[in-house]
Structures are given as structure tokens and as C-alpha cells.
């Protein structure tokens, strides 16, 4: 049915078609109804069909005589109910034959009015009720189906899925989320109309792929589709078929699928799709895998991360985060000499004990808590530098890590300067480590930000150099004061005995006239080779693991 409720009115009245070959019957019904309705009449089936075609968007009801010339009432009723654009218009048949009443109702009629006609109030009541029921159905249809795809909207999707479970409690079901992982990029590339076409195509492809399954489909969010279906082992094959069909029309669409197989029906339906979304979210920033299946490990990881986020504020206030220091040694002379340190944060959780920064740093970078944690670490580091200078009369710089997220803060330099001033140390005491990948992600903006930091006097170390993000022709343009060799790069060089690459990277530092710092140095062999190659500073377990402040002080005495 194409007409919406808003289009059913004309001049404040609903419109009714009276189709009857007898003039007297048309006249009687018109006289009964004309005070409340606009009446259109037809004297045979063909004329009635022509009127239906031209007035389908405004007709509220058809009063249909079953016995008419050219096209009989039952034939016309069958045509109306088998055409989507007309099937929603309610039809009341006019007949003297009780057997025909049953046939008419089975064919799709809403009601019947016997001949001769009953009193006016009865006729009006039946017409009013038929129109009211039709409009209620239309209102539900307008809200339950997404206008772009024709699939269910969220609330109705859940209702129908719950109803299915009610009558099929023992059937194994899968909760599936299909998403367009690069929808915003496609929107910029192709525009709104093309992306609406894409969504419609995806809906059609989902119907095709799940045609032979019991499947309830939903367009949940602009770039997400929900599927609740009988358990099947070939979701990934269906995804491949969908991707292929879409790619033939629109290139560059990246589809991902998160699946919760054989759902636990003790969970609320929405929570089943929470698990499917957990699996889907695991694919974000994953450029290799397209399908992820929910398992207990995913749940454990999510719950663990939720606990970390919930405990964060308490951890800050109770100083559960502890700054460790790993010494850096100058190896250019005959004997290694301590020349600095790197500040590294550890979380001493009261229940989970020591938590690796590899578990919470990426999490806090993604949710914004990293800003508060960085401020905490920088303050603690600056306070330690001040304390050591006062007690040991030694000036050694300590480097702190600047996360990629921090580089987008236009107030970064002022925040760091305030920390320096509040703790009574010098800018040269606080070195800043910025990862190689940060320079590449938004190079022009990051370079401007780093140049600003250097203009204030901060010493910049490019961290993780050799991890493969920057090109050689880019290196000469980057504002840096030291190259810090990636730990994995050093391990790989020694494991594969590829010392030439190690020499090349140190030569790059020489060309840039900046010191090379090697981290992750663990053996005497590595130490001696790096010294021979001209590396100036070394950090790693060969000299010391990261230490709490009081233990690190042993290097300062």
C-alpha cells in the first residue's frame, strides 16, 4: 500500500468508491454517506479499476458489488488484493448471497454489507470500523518498517523476534550484526543519494541470502543491520556473496559481520545483540578479518575493560597508578653512564594486582581517559625530577610518552609548561616521546604541533622508529631531536642477523645529526654491536628493568 495516513483526506473528508451496476444502489449509498465522505461512483468493474488506479493514494474504502458487468466484483477484489499498491485499501462487499460473503472474506474483503441495505447507522458503523482498522494498520506499518530499506525498525524487530521465540523455544537461533565499517568515508566519496541506494541494495541482498532461512531482518542504525535467524554455519559465505553483489555496483564498500551463534535464550533479546555487537566491535581497525564470532574470551575482555574504566577515578584518587623509571645509559665512553630515564606507568590494582599498560593505555586512548592519566603521570614525573635534584644534586632528563590522542590537543604545550612551572623544574628536564606512527597519521598538523613544542624548548624523541610507518623521504622533514629505535626492530635484526639494517638506521640518525637511542636491549651481544655501530644511548633489561622511584634512586647515589 503506497498511501500514507496523511494522504487519506481530501477537503477534510475521507474518500469512498462505490462500485455497483445498479444506479439506485449507488444513489442510496451516496445519500447515506455524502455528509461524512467524498463519494466516487463506478457502474462496472473496469471503471472501478480505472478509478482505483488513479485515486489509490486517496481512497479510504471501496464498497464493492459482487455482480457487475465487464469485470465481476470477486475478480476485481482478487486483483486489488494481489497488487501491493492497492492491497491496503479496505474493501466491503455488497451482496445478497451468504456463500459469497465467505468467499469474499477469504479473498481479502474487510467486511460485508447485506442487500437490501440495513439502516444508515449500521452501514456507517461498519464503514467507520473498516477505515479505522485500516488506518491503524497503516500507522503501524509506517513506524515498523524503515523507509529506506523496508526492513523492520528496532522496536518492532525486537517484538517480532521475541514473538518467534515464544512459539519456537527450542529452536537454535543466531544473532547477527552486519555493518558498513567505512560508511562515513563512502558518504563523503559518493554522497547521500548513492549511500541510500547502497543501504537499499544491502537490504535486498540480505533478503536473498536469508530467503531459505527463518530470518527477521532489521535496519537498526544507518550503517548497521540486525539479523535474527535459525542457526546456520554459512554466515561468512553469505557475507562474501553480499560483498560481491555490492562491489559490482559500488566499489570500496567494507562489510563486517559480528555473530553470536546459538544464542542463550535465558538472556534478554537485546543482550543477545549486545554480544553480537561485541564480536562486531572486535573487527574495528582490523583490516584483515571480516567476520568475528562471539565467545567467552570476548566477554571476559569486555567485562575486564568495563571494570578498568569503572575503577579509573578511584585509581587516580588513591594513586594506584605508579610511575616506574627505566634508566637510559650513554655508551659513547669507556664505561656506560646514566644519562636519563623513561617514565612508564603501572597500575597496582587492589584486586587485579599489577596491570600491564598494554592492557589499559589503548583502552584509555580510545575513550578519552588518557588525558587525565597523562596529566597524572607528567605531574608525578616532574615531582620526582624536582625531588631528585634537591636530594642528589643531579640533573638527568626524564622522557614521558605523549599519546597520539594528546597530539590533537591545541593546549598541549601550555599544559606541559604549567606542569614544569608548578614543580619548579626546567623545560629541558622533561623530554617528550612521540611515536613514529603519530607523525604519519595527520602529518602536517602533528608537525606543526611538534614544532610548537620545540619552539618552547622541549626535547622531542621519535619513539618506535623502525616500526615501518614513515618513509625515508619523510624523515628529513620531521622535527625531532632524537631517534629511538623500535624494540621489535632491534630484536628482529639480531634474530635474523640483519645487522646492515641496524647500521642503516643508526646512520640515518647521524645524517639527521640527532642521537640514536636503542630500547629493549637485553644482551651483551646487542649492547656491544650497538656501541660498535655508533648508537649513543641504550635502554633495556641489560642494564635495568623499569623500577619504582625509590629503587631507581640507586642509580643517582
C-alpha positions in Angstrom: 0.0 0.0 0.0 1.5 3.3 -1.0 -0.9 5.8 0.6 0.0 7.1 4.0 -2.5 8.1 6.6 -1.8 11.8 5.9 -2.8 11.4 2.3 -6.2 9.8 3.0 -8.0 13.1 3.5 -9.4 15.4 0.8 -11.2 18.6 1.9 -11.3 17.2 5.4 -13.2 14.1 4.3 -12.1 10.6 3.5 -12.9 9.3 0.0 -15.0 6.2 -0.7 -15.5 4.4 -4.0 -19.0 2.9 -4.5 -18.9 0.3 -7.3 -22.3 -1.1 -8.2 -24.0 -1.6 -11.6 -27.4 -0.6 -10.2 -28.0 3.2 -10.2 -30.4 3.0 -7.3 -27.9 1.3 -5.1 -25.2 3.9 -5.9 -27.7 6.7 -5.2 -28.9 5.2 -1.9 -25.3 4.7 -0.6 -24.2 8.2 -1.8 -27.2 9.7 0.0 -26.4 7.8 3.2 -22.7 8.8 3.3 -22.2 12.1 1.5 -22.4 14.2 4.6 -19.3 12.5 6.1 -17.4 11.2 3.0 -16.5 12.2 -0.5 -18.1 9.7 -2.8 -16.9 8.5 -6.2 -19.1 6.0 -8.1 -18.5 3.4 -10.8 -21.1 1.3 -12.6 -18.9 -1.7 -13.6 -15.6 -3.4 -12.6 -13.4 -1.9 -15.3 -14.5 1.6 -14.5 -14.0 0.9 -10.8 -10.4 -0.4 -11.5 -9.6 2.7 -13.5 -10.7 4.9 -10.6 -8.7 2.8 -8.1 -5.6 3.2 -10.3 -6.0 7.0 -10.5 -7.1 7.5 -6.9 -5.1 4.9 -5.0 -3.4 7.4 -2.8 -6.6 9.0 -1.5 -9.1 6.2 -1.4 -10.0 5.2 2.2 -12.5 2.5 1.3 -14.2 0.6 -1.6 -17.8 -0.5 -1.4 -17.9 -3.3 -4.0 -20.9 -5.1 -5.5 -20.0 -8.7 -6.4 -22.2 -8.9 -9.5 -21.2 -6.3 -12.2 -20.6 -6.3 -15.9 -17.2 -6.2 -17.7 -15.4 -7.3 -14.5 -17.1 -9.0 -11.6 -16.7 -7.9 -8.0 -14.8 -11.1 -6.9 -12.4 -10.7 -9.9 -11.7 -7.1 -9.1 -11.3 -7.9 -5.4 -8.7 -10.5 -6.3 -6.8 -8.0 -8.5 -6.8 -5.4 -5.7 -5.5 -7.7 -3.0 -2.7 -9.1 -5.3 -1.3 -5.6 -6.1 0.9 -4.2 -3.4 0.0 -0.6 -4.2 -3.8 -1.3 -3.7 -3.8 -4.2 -1.3 -4.0 -1.9 1.8 -7.3 -0.3 0.7 -10.1 -1.9 2.7 -13.0 -3.4 0.7 -16.5 -4.0 2.0 -18.6 -6.3 -0.3 -22.2 -5.7 -1.1 -24.1 -8.9 -1.6 -27.3 -10.9 -1.1 -25.5 -14.2 -1.2 -24.2 -15.6 2.1 -21.9 -18.1 0.5 -20.3 -15.2 -1.5 -19.7 -13.4 1.8 -17.4 -16.2 2.9 -15.5 -16.4 -0.4 -15.2 -12.6 -0.3 -13.7 -12.6 3.2 -11.3 -15.3 2.2 -10.2 -13.3 -0.8 -9.4 -10.3 1.3 -12.5 -8.3 1.9 -12.7 -6.5 5.3 -16.4 -6.9 5.8 -19.7 -7.2 4.0 -23.0 -5.3 4.0 -26.1 -7.3 3.0 -28.7 -6.3 0.5 -31.1 -4.8 1.0 -29.1 -2.4 3.0 -29.6 -2.2 6.8 -30.4 1.1 8.4 -28.0 4.0 7.9 -26.3 3.9 11.3 -25.3 0.2 10.8 -23.8 0.9 7.4 -21.9 3.9 8.7 -20.7 2.0 11.7 -19.3 -0.8 9.5 -17.6 1.6 7.2 -16.1 3.6 10.1 -14.8 0.5 11.7 -13.2 -0.8 8.5 -11.5 2.5 7.8 -10.3 2.8 11.4 -8.7 -0.7 11.4 -7.0 0.0 8.1 -5.6 3.3 9.2 -4.3 1.8 12.5 -2.6 -0.9 10.4 -1.1 1.8 8.2 0.2 3.7 11.2 1.9 0.6 12.5 3.3 -0.2 9.0 4.7 3.4 8.7 6.5 3.0 12.0 7.5 -0.7 11.9 9.3 -0.5 8.5 12.3 1.6 7.8 11.6 4.0 4.9 15.0 3.4 3.2 15.2 -0.4 3.3 11.6 -1.6 4.1 13.1 -3.8 6.9 11.8 -3.7 10.4 12.8 -0.8 12.7 14.4 -1.5 16.0 11.4 -1.8 18.4 9.3 -3.9 16.0 12.3 -6.1 15.2 12.6 -7.0 18.9 8.9 -7.6 19.2 8.7 -9.9 16.3 11.9 -11.8 17.3 10.5 -12.2 20.8 7.2 -13.5 19.4 9.1 -16.0 17.3 11.0 -17.2 20.3 7.8 -17.6 22.3 6.4 -20.2 19.8 9.8 -21.8 19.0 11.6 -22.0 22.4 13.7 -25.0 21.4 15.0 -23.6 18.0 18.6 -22.7 17.8 19.0 -19.1 16.8 21.8 -16.8 15.7 22.0 -13.0 16.4 24.0 -11.3 13.7 25.1 -7.7 13.1 26.1 -6.7 9.6 27.8 -3.3 9.3 29.4 -1.0 6.8 32.7 -0.2 8.5 33.6 2.7 6.3 30.2 4.2 5.8 31.3 7.8 6.7 34.1 7.6 4.1 31.6 6.3 1.5 29.2 9.2 2.4 32.0 11.7 1.6 33.1 9.9 -1.5 29.7 9.1 -3.2 27.2 11.4 -1.4 23.9 10.8 0.4 21.8 9.5 -2.6 24.3 6.9 -3.5 24.6 5.7 0.1 20.8 5.4 0.4 21.0 3.3 -2.7 23.7 1.2 -1.1 21.5 0.7 2.0 18.5 -0.4 -0.1 20.8 -2.8 -2.1 22.1 -4.3 1.2 18.6 -4.9 2.4 17.7 -6.7 -0.8 20.8 -8.8 -0.7 20.0 -9.8 2.9 16.6 -10.9 1.8 18.1 -13.0 -1.0 20.8 -14.6 1.2 18.4 -15.4 4.1 15.5 -16.4 1.8 15.7 -20.0 2.7 16.2 -19.3 6.4 13.7 -18.3 9.0 15.1 -14.8 9.4 13.9 -11.5 10.9 15.8 -8.5 9.4 16.2 -5.0 10.7 17.9 -1.8 9.6 18.9 -0.8 13.1 21.2 2.2 12.6 22.4 4.0 9.5 25.3 1.6 8.9 24.1 -1.4 10.8 21.7 -4.3 10.1 20.4 -6.8 12.6 19.6 -10.4 11.7 17.8 -12.9 13.9 17.7 -16.3 12.2 17.9 -20.0 12.5 21.4 -21.2 13.3 23.5 -21.7 10.2 27.1 -22.3 9.6 27.4 -20.3 6.4 27.1 -16.7 7.6 30.6 -15.9 6.2 29.7 -17.3 2.8 26.6 -15.2 2.8 28.7 -12.2 3.6 31.0 -12.9 0.7 28.0 -13.2 -1.7 26.6 -9.9 -0.4 30.0 -8.2 -0.7 30.5 -9.5 -4.3 27.0 -8.3 -5.4 27.5 -4.8 -3.8 31.0 -4.5 -5.3 29.7 -5.0 -8.8 27.7 -1.7 -8.4 29.5 0.3 -5.7 33.2 -0.2 -5.2 35.1 0.2 -1.9 32.3 -1.0 0.5 33.8 -2.7 3.5 31.3 -5.0 5.2 31.9 -6.6 8.6 29.8 -9.2 10.5 29.6 -10.0 14.2 27.9 -13.2 15.1 26.5 -14.6 18.4 25.8 -18.2 17.5 23.2 -20.4 19.1 22.1 -17.7 21.5 21.4 -18.3 25.1 17.7 -17.7 25.3 17.9 -17.0 29.0 19.4 -13.7 28.0 17.1 -10.8 27.0 16.9 -10.5 23.3 18.7 -7.1 23.4 21.5 -8.6 25.3 22.0 -11.2 22.7 22.6 -8.5 20.2 24.9 -6.8 22.7 27.1 -9.9 22.4 26.8 -9.8 18.6 28.0 -6.2 18.8 30.9 -7.1 21.0 32.0 -9.5 18.3 31.4 -6.8 15.6 33.4 -4.2 17.6 36.3 -6.6 17.7 36.7 -6.0 14.0 37.1 -2.3 14.2 40.5 -1.2 12.9 41.0 -4.8 11.7 41.8 -4.7 8.0 42.2 -8.5 7.6 39.2 -10.2 9.2 35.6 -9.6 8.1 33.8 -12.0 10.5 34.0 -12.3 14.2 32.2 -14.8 16.4 31.3 -14.1 20.0 33.0 -16.3 22.6 33.7 -16.3 26.3 37.1 -14.6 25.6 35.4 -11.6 24.1 33.0 -11.4 27.0 35.9 -11.6 29.5 37.8 -8.9 27.7 34.8 -6.5 27.6 34.0 -7.1 31.3 37.6 -6.6 32.2 37.7 -3.3 30.2 34.5 -2.2 31.8 36.0 -2.8 35.3 39.1 -0.8 34.4 37.0 2.1 33.2 34.8 1.9 36.3 37.8 1.8 38.6 39.7 4.6 36.9 38.6 7.6 39.0 39.3 5.7 42.2 42.7 4.6 41.0 43.6 8.2 40.3 42.4 9.5 43.7 44.1 6.6 45.6 47.3 6.9 43.5 47.1 3.2 42.4 48.9 4.3 39.2 52.6 4.2 40.0 55.3 5.7 37.8 58.3 3.4 37.1 61.6 4.7 35.7 63.8 2.8 33.3 67.3 4.3 33.1 69.0 5.3 29.8 72.8 4.9 29.6 75.2 6.9 27.5 77.6 4.3 26.0 79.8 6.6 23.9 82.6 6.5 26.6 84.6 3.6 28.0 82.0 3.0 30.7 78.2 3.4 30.5 77.0 6.5 32.3 73.4 7.1 33.3 72.1 9.9 31.1 68.3 9.9 31.7 65.3 7.7 32.1 61.9 7.0 30.7 58.8 7.3 32.8 56.4 4.3 32.5 53.1 3.9 34.2 52.0 0.8 36.0 48.6 0.1 37.7 48.8 -1.6 41.1 45.1 -2.6 41.3 43.9 -3.7 44.7 42.0 -6.7 43.3 43.7 -7.4 39.9 47.2 -6.7 41.2 49.7 -5.4 38.6 48.1 -4.5 35.3 50.2 -4.1 32.2 50.0 -0.7 30.5 49.4 -2.6 27.2 46.0 -3.5 28.6 44.8 -0.1 29.8 46.7 2.5 27.7 45.0 1.6 24.3 41.6 1.4 26.1 42.1 4.9 27.7 43.3 6.3 24.4 40.0 5.2 22.8 37.7 6.5 25.4 39.4 9.8 26.4 40.6 8.8 29.9 44.2 9.1 28.6 44.2 12.8 29.1 43.7 12.6 32.8 46.1 9.7 33.1 48.8 11.6 31.2 48.4 14.6 33.4 48.8 12.4 36.4 52.0 10.7 35.1 53.5 14.0 33.9 52.9 15.6 37.3 54.4 12.6 39.2 57.4 12.6 36.9 58.0 16.3 37.3 57.7 16.0 41.1 60.3 13.1 41.1 62.7 15.2 39.0 62.5 18.0 41.4 62.9 15.7 44.4 66.0 14.0 43.0 67.6 17.3 42.1 67.1 18.5 45.6 68.4 15.3 47.3 71.1 14.2 44.9 72.0 17.4 43.1 71.8 15.6 39.8 70.2 16.8 36.6 69.0 14.0 34.4 66.2 14.4 31.9 63.2 12.0 32.1 61.1 11.3 29.0 57.4 11.0 29.1 55.2 9.5 26.5 52.8 11.7 24.5 49.9 9.6 23.2 48.6 10.1 19.7 45.4 11.5 21.1 47.3 14.2 23.0 48.8 15.5 19.8 45.3 16.7 18.8 45.1 19.0 21.9 45.9 22.5 20.8 46.6 23.3 24.5 49.2 20.6 24.9 52.2 22.9 25.1 50.6 25.1 27.8 49.6 22.0 29.9 53.2 20.8 29.9 54.6 24.2 30.6 52.2 24.6 33.6 53.4 21.2 35.0 57.0 22.3 34.6 56.4 25.6 36.3 54.3 24.1 39.1 57.1 21.7 40.0 59.9 24.2 39.8 61.9 22.3 37.1 63.2 23.3 33.7 61.6 22.5 30.3 64.9 20.7 29.4 64.3 18.3 32.2 61.2 16.8 30.6 61.8 15.1 27.3 58.8 14.1 25.1 58.5 10.8 23.3 56.1 10.8 20.3 55.6 7.6 18.3 56.6 7.4 14.7 53.0 6.5 13.8 51.7 9.8 15.2 53.8 11.7 12.7 52.2 9.9 9.8 48.6 9.8 10.9 48.0 13.6 10.3 51.5 14.7 9.3 51.0 18.4 8.7 49.1 19.1 11.9 51.3 16.9 14.0 54.5 18.5 12.6 53.0 22.0 13.4 52.3 20.8 16.9 55.8 19.4 17.4 57.4 22.5 16.0 55.4 24.5 18.6 56.7 22.2 21.4 60.3 22.5 20.2 59.9 26.3 20.0 59.1 26.3 23.7 62.3 24.3 24.4 61.0 20.7 24.7 63.3 17.9 23.5 61.5 15.6 21.1 62.3 11.9 20.8 60.7 10.0 17.9 59.7 6.7 19.6 59.4 3.3 17.9 61.4 4.3 14.9 61.8 1.4 12.5 58.3 0.1 13.0 57.6 1.0 9.4 55.3 3.9 9.4 57.4 6.7 7.9 59.2 6.8 4.6 62.8 7.8 4.2 62.0 10.9 2.2 59.7 12.0 5.0 62.3 11.6 7.8 64.4 14.6 6.8 61.3 16.9 7.2 60.3 15.7 10.7 61.1 17.9 13.6 62.9 15.6 16.1 65.9 15.8 18.5 66.5 12.0 18.8 65.6 8.7 17.1 64.5 6.0 19.4 64.9 2.6 17.7 61.9 0.3 18.0 62.3 -2.6 20.4 60.9 -5.2 18.0 63.1 -3.8 15.2 66.2 -4.5 17.3 65.1 -8.0 18.3 64.4 -8.8 14.6 67.8 -7.5 13.5 69.6 -9.7 15.9 67.4 -12.7 15.5 67.8 -12.6 11.7 71.4 -11.4 11.9 70.5 -8.5 9.7 73.0 -6.0 11.1 73.1 -3.9 7.9 69.6 -2.6 8.6 70.6 -1.7 12.1 73.6 0.2 10.8 71.5 2.0 8.2 69.0 3.2 10.9 71.9 4.5 13.1 73.4 6.2 10.0 70.1 7.9 9.4 70.3 9.4 12.9 73.9 10.5 12.1 72.7 12.2 8.9 70.0 14.0 10.8 72.6 14.9 13.4 70.5 13.5 16.3 71.4 10.8 18.8 70.2 7.2 18.3 68.6 5.6 21.3 68.1 1.9 21.4 65.4 0.4 23.7 64.8 -3.2 24.6 68.5 -4.0 24.8 68.7 -7.3 26.7 72.0 -9.0 26.0 75.7 -8.2 26.0 75.8 -9.1 22.3 73.2 -6.4 21.5 75.0 -3.9 23.7 78.4 -4.4 22.0 77.0 -4.3 18.5 75.0 -1.1 19.1 78.1 0.5 20.7 80.2 -0.5 17.7 77.6 0.8 15.2 77.6 4.3 16.9 74.4 4.1 18.9 74.8 6.7 21.7 72.1 5.8 24.3 70.8 2.4 25.4 67.7 1.4 27.5 66.7 -2.1 28.4 66.9 -5.1 30.7 70.6 -5.5 30.0 71.1 -2.6 32.4 67.8 -2.5 34.3 64.2 -3.2 34.1 61.7 -0.3 34.9 61.9 0.4 38.6 59.8 2.2 41.2 61.2 5.6 42.0 62.8 4.6 45.3 64.7 1.7 43.6 65.7 3.9 40.6 67.3 6.3 43.1 70.1 3.7 43.4 71.5 4.9 40.1 71.6 8.5 41.3 73.5 8.0 44.6 
